[in-house]
Amino acid sequence: MSIFDNPDEYYMQQALREAQAAFDEDEIPVGAVIVSGDRIIARAHNNTERLHDVTAHAEMLAFTAATNFLDAKYLTDCTLFVTLEPCVMCAGAAGWTQIGRIVYGASDPKRGFERLGRAMLHPKTIVQNGLLKEECEALLKTFFQQHRK
C-alpha cells in the first residue's frame, strides 16, 4: 500500500508491523507510530517483558521517542496510530503531551480508556477508532490463544 492511497491506513499498517515485532518477541502485540506532518517520527512496540517495566507500553515509548525527536514536550501537531485502544495510563500521558489526534484499531473494553471517558485527554485531541480493527484484533487473539493454553 502506498502512503498516498490512504495515509491513515498506511500508518496503521506501520503500527501493525511494530505489533508483529512485539509478538515475535513474546510481548503483548501492541504497536504504535507517531506522525508529524507526513513523516513517522517515532515507532515503538510493547517492551514490558524485556524491560521488566509495566510502563513500557508502545504508546509510552513512542511518546518519549517523539518528544526527543522534536526536542519538545508537546505533540499538538502529531497523530498517534496504535493497534489497541490506549489504557488509562497511556491516555493520561497522551493528555500531558497534548497530542493532536489518536487513531486506534482494536477496542479494549476491559482496560481501555474509553470506558472512563475522554476527560483525561487534552480537550482538543481528536480520537478515531476501528481503523484496521480486524487485523489488529486478529494478532491479539492469536497471541492470547497461544499463551492461555
PEFENNOR-V802003 format. One record per run of one state. SS is the DSSP state (A for helix, B for strand, O for the rest). FROM is the first residue (numbers start at 0). TO is the last residue. Records with the same first field share a line. If there is no record, write none. Layout:
# PEFENNOR-V802003
SS->FROM-TO ; FROM-TO
This chain:
# PEFENNOR-V802003
O->0-5 ; 24-29 ; 36-37 ; 45-46 ; 51-56 ; 70-76 ; 84-85 ; 97-99 ; 106-110 ; 116-124 ; 129-131 ; 147-148
A->6-23 ; 47-50 ; 57-69 ; 87-96 ; 112-115 ; 132-146
B->30-35 ; 38-44 ; 77-83 ; 86-86 ; 100-105 ; 111-111 ; 125-128
